[in-house]
Amino acid sequence: MSFGKFLPLMLAAAPLALIQPVLAQAPTGPAPGITTQLPRGAAPSHYAIEVTPDAANLKFTGKVTIDVAVAQSMPVLVLNAADLTIGDVRLTPTKGKSLTGTAKIDADAQTVTLDFGKPLAPGSYKLDVAYAGVINTQANGLFALDYTDNEGKAKRALFTQFEAPDARRFVPSFDEPSYKATFGLSAIVPTGQLAVSNMPVKASQDLGGGKTRVTFGASPKMSSYLLFFGLGDLERATKMAGATEVGVITGKGNTGKAQLALDASVAILPWFNDYFGVPYPLPKLDNVAGPGQSQFFSAMENWGAIFTFERALLVDPRFTSEGTRRTIYSIVAHEMAHQWFGDLVTMAWWDDLWLNEGFASWMATKVTDKLQPEWEMLLTRVGGRERAMALDALATTHPVVQKINTVEEVNQAFDDITYEKGEAVITMLEGFAGEDVWREGIRSYMKAHAYGNTVTDDLWKAVEGAGAKGLVSIAHDFTSQPGIPLVKVDSAQCKGGSTVLALSQGEFSRDRKDKTPLRWNVPVMAQTIGGAPQRLILNGAASLTLPGCGAYVINAGQTGYYRSLYPQANVQALAKGFTRLSAMDQIGLLADNFQLGLGGYQPIGLALDMVDAVPASASPAVLAEVPDYLGSAYHMLESDKAAQGRVAAYASRKLGPVLAGVGFDAKAGEGPQAPVLRSALVATLGGMGDRAVVAEAARRFAEPALLDGPLRNVWLRIIAQNADAATWEKLRAMANGAKTDLEKSTLFALLGAAKDEALATKALDLAMTDEPGKTTSAAIISAVGAEHPMLAVDYVLAHRQQYEAMIDVSARSQAIARLGGGSADPAMATKLDAYASQHLTPESRKVVDRSISAIKTRIETRARLKPALLAWFAKK
């Protein structure tokens, strides 16, 4: 492939003299002790980048001028570069002659070494590099997304995705978070197309020949992974939020579908400005919607230009569910929280990735609850805690703050420990500090570190300095070591109208019960039902006296990140007094007791008794949790169809009347949680084969006009799961005839949900064609993996190169592990281990090892619990 004037890899060096610039500038790279994969001593302060995309041919050219400060004599300059071809290289000191350099690429290290013949003396320089690169078809670096517009025309849009280490695919750069700099970007683009970046357009120049040079304003000082560029037949809708112009950018004709995101942004921004105590510093904030999807992420917090895939941003009244609407709002809030936590203040290295993600998750829940209180978003924190604990209970877990050494380890760090445990620990620490003290600590942290980089301890010191004495020791325990505390009630006695608890501490685990338990400083909050809460920092054993007698809860409000193990009599008393508990405690106790049963800490029957105790009159938000527990029992018995039938019959008896009450369609005046409950009931009962639900799905499928609405995709999933060959082909025709790419990709993915193995195989073959679209095929394979994990894994191992081309580079080492991770077949564990041993490094196989642990634990759990499950459901 010819790049015209760009010569491959290196140029001949001219005779050089040692450069002695007059002015020296201190670098702003990583501080001592902070990890870096680049040689210390040089750092950028500004990038001036110009790119010329050739979208039709999936390539681009670029040139960059980097202001570089050299702090010590250096033999060469080393920058990050991946999939780039380097052309002319020149270095110009503040005073002196320009020097021509040679460039040597190290593809494995993703670096380019620039050699100027002699060492560089300390000082300030301008580094000019001409280069060329590729436009990818998955979401890494500069990438293309193909779609069909509202007029049926084929279109191609370009976007960038740089987190974690992919700015180096767009520009030779110091591509690590501590090398903050300002960025000036210009692009030569087709006239008439909309170009977007972090900052507003500063100038636009018609170059003739159908080309325009667009120049954006210089960004604030930021990390390279936050740079953004987008281009296409796009349109923008805006509103003002104070002094900030807030926008949504979509394909032409679709900004109306982004109204929820636009309105959410306008409401959230002033709330964040107040909470953080530092106003949003950029003049504009866009949410950019891209067609297609990724197997790795939904949205990215580029400063001033958040990128989000359409499926996580746009609302289509024909099929967007209420749950999806709330998810969109939460994603908008999460990415906007990053504009402070991550963008304004950035972790110094990827060890502290959770400082970005855990805080953004926590803040998204908090602001959504404040601005949309009817959604009861705080209740969702229990589910987040449970997702974290599912990983944290296995030997393959890791601390919240984890050591990251390689690029691949960065990609594998985006998991539920980083996001969900991060949020759960912050929730607990805010509860310990108090809401006001916590906020003052956050404000102090933001002001002290704006435009800089931090480590986790910087935050703890700020909050403790605001008045949360003792917080640092608790925070260290929960972020520097893995695992889940187990708080046990060894005895409970009623004395003089009070309950005296004897508490002790252990560690909850699913696969390592013989290890010596770790120890935490656990902030416990306990109360009897209706009594005043009492607090205690538990480290070992202690006594706690609660006002009142009767049933008690030792994680009142569910803010603690620990499991609560009670005497059997108290679990039974809590089930009996279930309706007297808060909705938060009801949801938390259901989760805790079910997991304690799965883990063998108490009989699973106690957990099922509590599920059984949830009345039809309970809060819809609580009732919406019940289908998941019955679905879990159903799947644990998947090798015994008769036993599954008993679970399904019980589920129909318990949940059928609830569904009859809310109905298949929305009713005027129904509560805000009714749509979420309806969706959960229909999905679970339909998945278990409930006759009434399956018949209703078939009725609506026969009359397509009846499908439209918030449950459209739920009904279609039931149809897809139970499809015969003719039905499958009808779904395929619906996918090809879909009115929008978003609907099309959703329908194609459903084809992989068929329980019929022959149809699942047909779906896999379809995924290998161009028919579904480049970013949809992997979703079809994932759907097959959920129902037929061995079939999917065997198929992709036989087509591994084709499969890996369908997914982001960031997800490749994890994808096969995720496909097989839900299996309960010992052969799958063996197969995943063999795959990892052959194709992955020790650093890149962590997700595989987690899947293997989960499979082995699932096998053990199902064998152990089957008799108890059979006995319990036989009585119902």
C-alpha positions in Angstrom: 0.0 0.0 0.0 1.5 3.3 -1.1 1.4 6.3 1.2 2.8 8.8 -1.4 5.4 11.0 0.2 5.4 8.9 3.5 8.5 6.7 3.6 8.2 3.5 5.5 9.7 3.3 9.0 12.9 5.3 8.8 14.8 8.0 7.0 18.6 8.5 6.6 20.0 10.7 9.3 21.8 14.0 8.6 25.1 14.8 10.5 24.1 16.2 13.9 25.6 18.3 16.6 24.5 18.0 20.2 21.5 20.3 20.6 21.9 23.0 23.3 18.7 24.9 23.6 18.6 28.1 25.6 15.4 27.4 27.6 14.6 24.2 29.5 11.1 23.2 30.6 10.3 20.7 33.3 8.4 17.7 32.0 4.9 16.9 33.3 5.2 13.2 32.9 4.7 10.5 35.6 5.9 11.3 39.1 8.5 9.1 40.8 7.0 5.7 41.7 4.2 5.9 39.0 4.4 3.2 36.4 5.4 4.2 32.9 6.4 2.1 29.8 8.2 5.0 28.3 11.7 6.3 29.2 11.5 9.0 31.8 12.9 12.4 31.1 10.7 13.8 28.2 7.1 14.9 28.2 4.8 16.8 25.9 3.0 20.1 26.7 1.1 20.5 23.4 0.1 18.6 20.3 -0.8 20.3 17.0 -2.3 17.5 14.9 -3.7 17.5 11.3 -5.3 14.4 9.9 -6.7 13.7 6.4 -9.1 10.7 6.5 -9.7 8.6 3.4 -12.9 6.9 4.6 -13.5 5.0 1.4 -10.2 3.3 1.5 -10.0 2.9 5.3 -6.7 4.8 5.7 -5.6 8.3 6.8 -2.5 10.5 6.8 -1.4 12.8 9.5 1.2 15.2 10.7 1.9 16.3 14.2 4.0 19.0 16.0 4.6 18.1 19.6 6.1 20.6 22.1 8.4 18.4 24.1 10.3 19.2 27.3 13.4 17.2 27.9 14.6 17.2 31.6 17.8 15.2 31.2 20.2 14.1 28.5 18.4 11.4 26.5 19.9 9.2 23.8 16.7 9.0 21.8 13.0 9.9 22.1 10.5 7.1 22.5 6.8 7.6 21.8 3.9 5.2 21.5 2.8 4.2 18.0 0.7 1.3 16.8 -0.3 0.4 13.2 1.3 3.6 12.0 3.8 4.2 9.2 6.3 7.0 10.1 7.5 9.4 7.5 9.6 12.6 7.9 10.8 13.2 11.5 12.3 16.6 12.5 13.3 18.1 15.9 13.7 21.8 16.4 15.2 23.3 19.6 13.9 26.6 20.9 17.1 28.1 19.5 19.1 26.2 16.9 18.8 24.2 13.7 16.2 21.5 13.0 17.5 18.0 13.0 16.3 15.1 10.9 15.6 11.8 12.7 15.2 8.2 12.0 12.2 6.2 13.2 12.3 2.6 14.3 9.0 0.9 15.1 8.6 -1.8 17.8 5.2 -3.4 17.0 5.2 -5.6 20.1 6.0 -2.7 22.5 3.7 -0.3 20.4 6.5 2.3 20.4 8.5 4.3 17.9 12.1 5.2 18.7 13.3 8.5 17.2 17.0 8.8 16.9 18.7 12.1 16.1 22.3 10.8 16.0 23.4 12.2 19.3 21.9 12.6 22.8 19.4 15.4 23.4 20.3 18.0 26.0 17.7 19.2 28.5 15.5 21.9 27.0 12.4 22.6 24.9 11.8 21.3 21.4 9.3 21.0 18.7 9.0 17.5 17.3 7.4 17.2 13.8 6.4 13.8 12.5 4.6 12.9 9.3 2.8 9.6 9.4 0.0 7.4 8.0 -2.4 4.9 9.6 -5.3 2.6 9.1 -9.0 3.2 9.7 -10.3 0.1 11.6 -13.7 -1.5 11.3 -14.0 -2.2 15.1 -13.8 0.3 17.8 -10.1 0.9 18.2 -8.1 4.0 17.2 -9.8 5.8 14.3 -12.6 3.5 13.1 -15.4 3.4 10.6 -19.0 2.4 11.2 -21.2 1.6 8.2 -24.9 2.1 8.4 -28.1 2.8 6.3 -29.6 6.2 6.8 -33.3 7.0 7.1 -33.5 7.3 3.3 -32.1 3.8 2.8 -28.7 5.0 1.6 -25.4 3.3 2.6 -23.3 5.6 4.8 -20.0 5.5 6.6 -19.1 7.6 9.6 -15.7 7.8 11.4 -15.1 8.0 15.2 -12.3 7.4 17.6 -11.9 5.2 20.6 -8.6 5.6 22.6 -9.1 4.2 26.0 -7.1 2.6 27.3 -4.1 2.6 25.0 -5.2 3.4 21.5 -4.5 7.1 20.9 -1.2 5.7 19.6 -3.2 4.3 16.6 -4.2 7.9 15.7 -1.0 9.9 16.4 2.5 9.1 17.6 2.2 10.3 21.2 3.1 9.9 24.9 0.0 7.7 25.2 -0.1 7.3 29.0 -2.4 9.1 31.5 0.3 11.0 33.3 1.6 12.7 30.1 -1.1 15.4 30.1 -0.9 18.0 27.4 -3.1 20.4 25.4 -4.3 19.3 22.0 -5.0 21.3 18.9 -6.7 19.2 16.1 -7.5 20.0 12.5 -8.8 17.7 9.8 -9.2 17.9 6.1 -12.7 16.5 5.5 -15.3 16.2 2.7 -17.1 19.5 2.4 -20.6 19.2 3.9 -19.8 16.6 6.4 -19.9 17.4 10.1 -16.6 17.1 12.0 -16.6 17.0 15.8 -13.9 17.0 18.5 -13.5 17.8 22.1 -13.6 21.6 21.5 -15.8 23.7 19.2 -14.8 24.5 15.7 -12.5 27.5 15.7 -12.1 27.9 11.9 -13.3 26.3 8.7 -11.5 26.8 5.4 -12.8 25.7 2.0 -9.8 24.1 0.1 -11.7 23.5 -3.1 -12.1 20.1 -4.7 -14.8 19.1 -2.3 -12.4 19.4 0.7 -12.6 21.6 3.8 -10.0 22.1 6.6 -11.7 22.2 10.0 -9.7 23.5 12.9 -10.9 23.0 16.5 -10.0 25.1 19.5 -7.2 23.9 21.7 -8.2 21.6 24.5 -7.5 21.9 28.2 -4.6 19.9 29.5 -5.7 16.3 29.4 -4.5 12.7 28.9 -4.2 11.4 25.4 -6.9 8.8 25.7 -9.5 11.5 26.0 -8.9 13.0 22.6 -11.8 12.6 20.2 -12.6 13.0 16.5 -15.8 12.2 14.6 -16.9 12.8 11.0 -19.9 12.0 8.8 -23.3 12.9 7.5 -24.2 13.9 11.0 -26.4 16.6 12.6 -26.4 18.3 16.0 -29.1 19.5 18.3 -28.3 21.8 21.3 -29.5 23.4 24.5 -27.8 25.7 27.0 -27.1 24.6 30.5 -25.9 27.8 32.1 -22.8 28.9 30.1 -22.3 25.5 28.5 -23.7 24.5 25.2 -24.9 20.9 25.5 -25.4 18.9 22.3 -26.3 15.6 20.9 -24.9 14.5 17.5 -26.5 11.7 15.5 -26.9 10.5 11.9 -29.1 13.0 10.0 -32.8 12.7 11.1 -32.1 11.1 14.4 -31.5 13.9 16.9 -35.1 13.6 18.0 -34.4 10.1 19.3 -31.6 11.6 21.5 -34.0 14.0 23.3 -33.8 11.9 26.5 -30.0 12.2 26.5 -30.1 15.9 25.7 -32.6 16.7 28.4 -30.7 14.5 30.9 -27.5 16.3 30.2 -29.0 19.7 30.6 -30.4 18.7 34.0 -27.3 16.8 35.2 -24.7 19.4 34.4 -25.6 22.1 36.9 -26.1 19.5 39.6 -22.6 18.3 39.0 -21.2 21.8 38.9 -22.6 22.4 42.3 -21.6 19.0 43.8 -18.0 19.1 42.6 -17.5 22.7 43.4 -15.6 23.2 40.2 -17.7 24.3 37.2 -17.4 22.3 34.0 -14.5 24.0 32.2 -15.2 23.5 28.5 -17.5 25.7 26.4 -19.5 22.7 25.1 -20.4 19.1 25.9 -21.6 16.8 23.2 -23.0 13.3 23.3 -22.1 11.7 20.0 -24.1 8.7 18.9 -22.5 6.0 16.7 -24.3 3.2 14.9 -23.3 -0.4 15.6 -21.9 -1.8 18.8 -18.9 -3.0 20.6 -18.3 -6.2 22.6 -16.2 -4.2 25.0 -17.9 -0.9 25.8 -21.1 1.2 25.3 -19.8 4.7 25.8 -16.6 6.7 26.3 -16.0 9.9 28.3 -13.9 11.9 25.8 -13.7 15.3 27.3 -16.4 17.5 25.8 -17.3 14.8 23.2 -18.7 11.7 24.8 -19.1 8.9 22.3 -21.9 6.4 22.8 -23.2 3.7 20.6 -26.8 4.4 19.4 -28.2 1.4 21.2 -27.2 3.0 24.5 -28.3 6.5 23.6 -31.2 6.7 21.2 -34.9 6.1 22.2 -37.2 4.5 19.6 -40.8 4.4 20.8 -41.4 1.3 18.7 -39.2 -0.9 20.9 -37.2 1.0 23.6 -38.2 -0.5 27.0 -38.5 1.5 30.2 -35.5 -0.3 31.6 -33.4 0.8 28.6 -34.6 4.4 29.0 -33.3 4.4 32.6 -30.1 2.8 31.4 -29.6 5.5 28.9 -30.1 8.2 31.5 -27.6 6.4 33.8 -25.0 6.1 31.0 -25.3 9.8 30.3 -24.8 10.5 34.0 -21.9 8.1 34.2 -20.0 9.6 31.3 -20.7 13.2 32.5 -19.4 12.3 35.9 -16.2 11.3 34.2 -15.8 14.9 32.9 -14.6 15.6 36.5 -13.6 12.2 37.8 -11.3 11.0 35.0 -11.0 14.0 32.7 -10.3 17.0 35.0 -8.6 14.8 37.5 -7.1 11.6 36.1 -5.5 8.5 37.7 -1.8 8.6 37.4 -1.6 5.0 36.0 -4.1 2.3 35.3 -3.6 0.7 38.7 -6.2 3.3 39.9 -8.6 2.9 37.0 -11.3 2.5 39.6 -10.9 6.2 40.5 -12.5 6.8 37.1 -15.0 4.0 36.8 -16.1 3.3 40.4 -16.7 7.0 41.1 -18.5 7.5 37.8 -20.8 4.6 38.5 -21.5 5.8 42.1 -22.1 9.4 41.0 -24.4 8.3 38.1 -26.6 6.4 40.6 -26.6 9.3 43.0 -27.5 12.0 40.5 -30.2 9.9 38.8 -31.8 9.2 42.2 -31.7 12.9 43.0 -33.2 14.0 39.7 -35.5 11.0 39.0 -36.5 9.9 42.5 -39.5 8.0 41.3 -37.1 5.5 39.7 -35.7 4.5 43.2 -32.3 4.1 41.6 -30.5 3.6 45.0 -32.2 0.2 45.1 -30.1 -0.8 42.1 -26.9 -0.6 44.1 -27.7 -4.0 45.6 -27.6 -5.6 42.1 -24.3 -3.8 41.5 -22.9 -5.1 44.8 -24.0 -8.6 43.8 -22.3 -8.5 40.4 -19.1 -7.4 42.1 -19.3 -10.1 44.7 -19.8 -12.8 42.1 -16.2 -12.1 41.0 -14.9 -11.3 44.4 -16.0 -14.6 46.0 -13.6 -16.5 43.7 -9.9 -17.1 44.1 -9.3 -15.4 40.8 -10.5 -12.0 42.1 -8.2 -9.0 42.5 -8.1 -5.9 44.6 -9.9 -2.7 43.6 -6.5 -1.1 43.3 -4.6 -3.6 41.2 -1.1 -3.7 39.8 -1.1 -3.1 36.0 2.0 -3.7 34.0 1.0 -4.3 30.4 -1.4 -3.0 27.8 -3.3 -6.2 27.9 -3.7 -6.0 31.6 -5.2 -2.6 31.2 -7.9 -4.0 28.9 -8.7 -6.8 31.4 -9.1 -4.3 34.2 -12.5 -3.1 33.0 -14.6 -5.5 35.1 -17.2 -5.5 37.9 -14.6 -5.2 40.6 -13.4 -1.9 39.1 -17.0 -0.6 38.4 -19.4 -2.2 40.8 -17.2 -3.0 43.8 -15.8 0.5 43.4 -19.3 1.9 43.6 -20.2 -0.3 46.5 -17.1 0.7 48.5 -17.7 4.4 47.9 -21.3 4.0 49.0 -20.1 2.4 52.2 -17.4 5.1 52.8 -19.9 7.9 52.1 -22.2 6.3 54.7 -19.3 6.2 57.2 -18.2 9.8 56.5 -21.7 11.4 56.2 -23.0 12.9 53.0 -21.8 16.5 53.8 -18.3 15.6 54.9 -17.9 13.3 51.9 -18.9 16.0 49.5 -16.5 18.5 51.1 -13.7 16.0 50.7 -14.6 15.5 47.0 -14.6 19.3 46.4 -11.2 19.7 48.1 -9.8 16.8 46.0 -11.1 18.4 42.8 -9.7 21.8 43.5 -6.3 20.5 44.6 -5.8 18.2 41.6 -7.6 19.9 38.7 -5.8 19.2 35.4 -3.5 16.8 37.2 -3.1 13.1 38.1 -3.7 11.3 41.3 -3.5 8.0 43.2 -6.2 6.6 45.4 -4.6 7.8 48.6 -5.0 11.4 47.5 -8.7 11.0 47.6 -8.8 9.3 51.0 -6.6 12.0 52.5 -8.9 14.7 51.2 -12.0 13.1 52.7 -10.5 12.3 56.0 -9.1 15.9 56.0 -12.7 17.1 55.6 -13.7 15.4 58.9 -14.1 11.7 58.2 -11.6 10.5 60.9 -10.6 6.8 60.6 -11.8 6.6 56.9 -8.3 5.9 55.5 -7.9 2.6 57.4 -11.3 1.3 56.2 -10.7 2.5 52.7 -7.3 0.8 52.5 -8.7 -2.5 53.7 -11.5 -2.6 51.1 -9.4 -1.3 48.1 -6.0 -2.8 48.7 -7.0 -6.4 49.4 -9.5 -8.6 47.5 -12.5 -10.6 48.9 -15.7 -10.2 50.9 -16.0 -9.9 54.6 -18.4 -12.2 56.3 -20.0 -10.7 59.4 -21.5 -13.5 61.5 -24.0 -13.2 64.4 -22.7 -15.9 66.8 -25.5 -15.3 69.3 -28.4 -12.9 69.9 -30.1 -12.3 73.3 -33.0 -10.1 74.3 -32.1 -8.4 77.6 -34.2 -5.6 79.1 -35.9 -4.6 75.9 -32.6 -4.6 73.9 -30.9 -7.2 71.6 -27.3 -8.0 72.4 -25.5 -9.4 69.4 -22.2 -11.3 69.5 -20.5 -10.6 66.2 -17.4 -12.1 64.6 -15.7 -11.7 61.2 -14.7 -14.2 58.6 -14.5 -14.2 54.8 -17.2 -15.3 52.3 -15.9 -17.4 49.5 -17.3 -19.8 46.9 -14.1 -21.8 46.1 -11.5 -21.3 48.9 -13.1 -22.0 52.2 -9.9 -23.6 53.6 -7.8 -20.4 53.4 -7.0 -18.1 56.3 -9.6 -15.4 56.2 -8.4 -11.8 55.6 -9.3 -9.1 58.1 -11.1 -5.8 57.4 -12.2 -2.8 59.4 -15.9 -3.3 58.6 -18.3 -0.4 59.3 -21.4 -2.3 60.5 -24.8 -0.7 60.9 -27.4 -2.8 62.6 -30.9 -2.4 63.9 -34.0 -4.4 64.9 -37.0 -4.0 62.7 -38.4 -0.6 63.7 -35.5 0.2 66.0 -32.8 2.9 65.9 -29.7 1.9 63.9 -26.4 1.3 65.8 -22.9 1.6 64.4 -19.7 -0.4 65.0 -16.3 -0.8 63.3 -15.8 -4.6 63.4 -12.3 -6.0 63.3 -12.4 -9.5 64.7 -15.1 -10.0 67.4 -17.3 -7.6 69.2 -20.6 -7.1 71.0 -23.3 -4.7 69.8 -26.5 -3.7 71.7 -29.6 -2.8 69.6 -32.7 -1.0 71.0 -35.7 -3.3 70.8 -36.1 -7.1 70.5 -37.2 -9.3 67.6 -35.8 -9.8 64.1 -32.7 -7.7 63.3 -30.6 -6.7 60.3 -26.8 -6.2 60.5 -26.4 -4.3 57.2 -29.2 -1.9 57.7 -29.7 0.2 54.5 -27.4 -2.2 52.7 -24.5 0.3 52.4 -22.0 -2.2 53.7 -19.8 -4.3 51.4 -20.1 -7.6 53.3 -22.2 -10.7 53.7 -24.4 -11.1 56.8 -24.7 -14.6 58.3 -27.5 -15.0 60.8 -28.7 -17.8 63.0 -31.5 -19.7 61.3 -34.1 -18.4 63.6 -33.4 -14.8 62.6 -33.6 -15.6 58.9 -37.0 -17.2 59.6 -38.1 -14.1 61.6 -37.0 -11.8 58.9 -39.1 -13.8 56.3 -42.1 -13.6 58.6 -41.6 -9.8 59.2 -40.6 -9.2 55.5 -43.2 -6.5 54.9 -42.0 -4.4 57.8 -38.5 -4.1 56.2 -37.5 -1.2 53.9 -37.5 -2.0 50.2 -33.6 -1.6 50.3 -33.3 -4.2 53.1 -35.8 -6.5 51.4 -33.8 -6.6 48.2 -30.5 -6.9 50.1 -31.6 -9.7 52.3 -33.0 -11.7 49.3 -29.6 -11.3 47.6 -27.5 -12.1 50.7 -29.4 -15.2 51.8 -29.5 -16.6 48.3 -25.8 -16.3 47.9 -25.2 -17.7 51.4 -27.2 -20.7 50.3 -25.3 -21.1 47.0 -22.1 -20.9 49.0 -23.1 -23.6 51.5 -23.1 -21.3 54.5 -26.8 -22.0 55.2 -29.5 -24.2 53.7 -30.7 -22.9 50.3 -34.3 -23.6 51.5 -34.0 -20.6 53.9 -33.3 -18.3 50.9 -36.2 -19.8 49.0 -38.5 -19.3 52.0 -37.6 -15.6 51.9 -38.4 -15.5 48.2 -41.6 -17.2 48.9 -42.4 -14.6 51.6 -42.4 -11.7 49.1 -46.1 -10.9 48.9 -47.9 -9.9 45.7 -48.6 -6.6 47.4 -44.8 -5.8 47.8 -43.2 -2.8 46.2 -43.0 -3.4 42.4 -39.2 -2.7 42.7 -38.9 -5.6 45.1 -41.2 -7.9 43.1 -39.1 -7.3 40.1 -36.2 -9.1 41.8 -38.1 -12.3 42.4 -38.1 -13.6 38.8 -34.3 -13.7 38.9 -34.1 -16.0 41.9 -36.6 -18.4 40.4 -34.8 -18.2 37.1 -31.5 -19.1 38.9 -33.1 -22.1 40.5 -34.5 -23.1 37.1 -31.1 -23.0 35.4 -29.4 -24.8 38.2 -31.6 -27.8 37.3 -31.1 -27.6 33.5 -30.0 -31.3 33.4 -33.3 -32.4 34.8 -36.3 -31.2 32.7 -38.9 -32.7 35.1 -37.4 -30.7 37.9 -37.3 -27.6 35.8 -41.0 -28.1 35.1 -41.7 -28.0 38.9 -39.8 -24.7 39.2 -41.6 -23.3 36.2 -45.0 -24.4 37.7 -44.2 -22.7 41.0 -43.0 -19.5 39.2 -46.3 -19.4 37.2 -48.3 -19.8 40.4 -46.4 -17.2 42.3 -45.8 -14.7 39.5 -48.8 -15.3 37.2 -51.2 -13.3 39.5 -48.7 -10.5 39.7 -48.5 -10.4 35.9 -52.2 -10.5 35.7 -52.3 -7.5 38.0 -49.9 -5.3 35.9 -51.1 -6.7 32.6 -49.3 -7.2 29.3 -49.6 -3.5 28.4 -49.2 -0.3 30.2 -52.2 1.1 32.1 -53.1 4.7 32.7 -52.0 5.9 36.1 -49.8 2.9 36.8 -46.7 3.5 39.0 -43.3 4.2 37.7 -41.9 0.8 38.6 -44.7 -1.1 36.9 -43.1 -1.2 33.4 -39.9 -2.6 34.9 -41.8 -5.3 36.8 -43.8 -6.2 33.7 -40.7 -6.7 31.7 -39.0 -8.9 34.3 -42.2 -11.1 34.7 -42.7 -11.5 30.9 -39.1 -12.3 30.2 -38.7 -14.9 33.0 -42.0 -16.6 32.6 -41.6 -16.7 28.9 -38.1 -18.1 29.2 -39.5 -20.9 31.4 -42.3 -21.7 28.9 -45.3 -20.3 30.8 -48.2 -21.1 28.6 -50.0 -17.9 28.9 -46.9 -15.8 28.2 -45.7 -17.9 25.3 -49.2 -17.8 23.8 -49.3 -14.1 24.1 -45.9 -13.8 22.4 -47.2 -15.9 19.5 -50.4 -13.9 19.2 -48.4 -10.6 18.9 -45.9 -12.2 16.5 -48.8 -13.2 14.2 -50.1 -9.6 14.3 -46.9 -7.4 14.0 -48.7 -4.2 14.9 -49.3 -5.6 18.4 -45.5 -6.0 18.9 -44.7 -2.3 18.9 -44.0 -0.8 22.3 -41.6 -1.2 25.3 -41.8 -5.0 25.4 -41.3 -5.6 21.7 -37.8 -7.1 22.1 -38.9 -9.1 25.1 -41.7 -10.7 23.1 -39.4 -11.3 20.1 -36.8 -13.0 22.4 -39.5 -15.4 23.6 -40.3 -16.1 19.9 -36.7 -16.5 19.0 -36.0 -18.9 21.9 -38.8 -21.2 20.9 -38.4 -20.7 17.1 -38.8 -23.5 14.5 -37.1 -23.2 11.1 -40.0 -21.2 9.6 -40.2 -18.8 12.5 -36.4 -18.3 12.5 -36.5 -17.4 8.8 -39.4 -14.9 9.4 -37.2 -13.2 12.1 -34.4 -13.1 9.7 -36.6 -11.4 7.1 -37.7 -8.9 9.7 -34.1 -8.1 10.5 -33.3 -7.5 6.8 -36.4 -5.4 6.4 -35.9 -3.3 9.6 -36.4 0.4 9.3 -33.3 1.4 11.3 -29.9 -0.1 11.8 -30.5 -0.2 15.6 -33.6 -2.4 15.1 -31.8 -4.5 12.5 -28.9 -5.3 14.7 -31.2 -6.2 17.6 -33.2 -8.6 15.5 -30.1 -10.2 14.0 -28.8 -10.8 17.5 -32.0 -12.5 18.5 -31.5 -15.2 15.9 -28.7 -16.5 18.1 -31.1 -17.1 21.0 -32.8 -20.2 19.5 -32.9 -23.2 21.8 -32.9 -25.5 18.8 -29.3 -26.5 18.2 -29.6 -26.7 14.4 -31.0 -23.2 14.3 -28.2 -22.0 16.6 -25.7 -23.5 14.2 -27.4 -21.7 11.4 -27.1 -18.5 13.3 -23.3 -19.0 13.7 -23.0 -19.6 10.0 -25.0 -16.4 9.3 -22.6 -14.5 11.6 -19.7 -15.3 9.3 -21.4 -13.5 6.4 -21.7 -9.8 5.6 -25.5 -9.9 6.0 -25.8 -8.9 9.6 -23.1 -6.1 9.5 -19.6 -5.9 10.7 -20.4 -5.0 14.4 -23.5 -7.2 14.7 -22.0 -10.6 13.9 -20.3 -10.9 17.3 -23.5 -10.2 19.1 -25.2 -13.2 17.3 -22.4 -15.4 18.4 -22.7 -14.1 22.0 -26.4 -14.9 21.9 -25.6 -18.5 20.8 -23.1 -18.7 23.6 -25.7 -17.9 26.2 -27.9 -20.9 25.2 -25.3 -23.2 23.7 -21.8 -22.3 25.2 -20.0 -25.4 23.9 -21.4 -25.0 20.4 -20.4 -21.4 20.3 -16.9 -21.9 21.7 -16.1 -24.8 19.3 -17.3 -22.8 16.4 -15.2 -19.7 17.1 -12.2 -21.8 17.9 -12.6 -23.3 14.4 -13.0 -19.8 12.9 -10.8 -17.9 15.4 -9.2 -15.4 13.0 -12.6 -14.5 11.4 -14.1 -14.2 14.9 -11.4 -11.9 16.2 -11.8 -9.6 13.3 -15.4 -9.0 14.4 -14.5 -7.6 17.8 -12.4 -4.8 19.3 -8.7 -5.5 19.8 -9.4 -4.6 23.5 -11.8 -7.6 23.8 -10.0 -10.3 21.9 -8.3 -12.0 24.9 -11.6 -12.0 26.8 -14.2 -12.9 24.2 -13.9 -16.7 24.1 -13.8 -16.8 27.9 -17.0 -14.9 28.1 -18.7 -17.2 25.5 -17.9 -20.2 27.6 -18.0 -18.7 31.0 -21.7 -19.5 31.7 -21.2 -23.3 31.1 -21.5 -26.0 33.7 -19.6 -28.6 31.7 -16.2 -29.7 33.0 -15.1 -30.1 29.4 -15.5 -26.4 28.9 -13.0 -25.6 31.7 -10.5 -27.9 30.0 -11.1 -26.4 26.6 -10.7 -22.8 27.8 -7.5 -23.7 29.6 -6.1 -25.3 26.5 -7.1 -22.3 24.4 -5.4 -19.9 26.9 -2.2 -22.0 27.1 -1.9 -22.0 23.4 -2.9 -18.5 22.5 -2.6 -16.2 25.5 0.1 -14.9 27.7 0.0 -15.2 31.5 -1.0 -11.5 31.7 -3.8 -11.8 29.1 -5.5 -15.0 30.4 -7.0 -13.5 33.6 -10.5 -13.4 32.3 -10.1 -17.0 31.1 -9.0 -18.1 34.6 -12.1 -16.3 36.1 -14.4 -18.2 33.7 -12.7 -21.5 34.6 -13.2 -20.8 38.3 -16.8 -19.9 37.7 -17.5 -23.0 35.7 -15.9 -25.3 38.4 -17.8 -23.5 41.2 -21.1 -23.8 39.2 -20.6 -27.5 38.7 -19.9 -28.1 42.4 -22.8 -25.9 43.5 -25.4 -27.5 41.2 -24.4 -31.0 42.3 -24.6 -30.1 46.0 -27.8 -28.1 45.9 -29.9 -30.3 43.5 -31.4 -32.6 46.3 -32.3 -29.5 48.4 -33.9 -27.7 45.4 -35.9 -30.8 44.4 -37.1 -31.2 48.0 -38.2 -27.5 48.3 -40.0 -27.3 45.0 -41.7 -30.7 45.6 -43.5 -29.2 48.6 -44.8 -26.2 46.7 
